[in-house]
Amino acid sequence: MKTLTLTIPDNLDLTDREAAMLLASRLYEQGKLSLGQAAELAGYSKRTFMELLGQYGVSVINHSADDLARDVANA
């Protein structure tokens, strides 16, 4: 795993954990990380990460309309 060092302005009241959650939720939303990978990056269990995603405006169900249509067609 890579280590990343960020310099965040002092006036931005953001904890390390919040910054990790922001990054993890965005990477999950973009499909760059699986749910498990994103939860690990954020430092939470999968269940807790899933519960927190809503607070960051990210849906747990991260599938496109095309993916859903294919799933329905193949059911």
Secondary structure as UniProt FT lines:
FT   TURN            10..11
FT   HELIX           16..29
FT   TURN            30..31
FT   HELIX           35..42
FT   HELIX           46..53
FT   HELIX           54..56
FT   HELIX           65..74
//
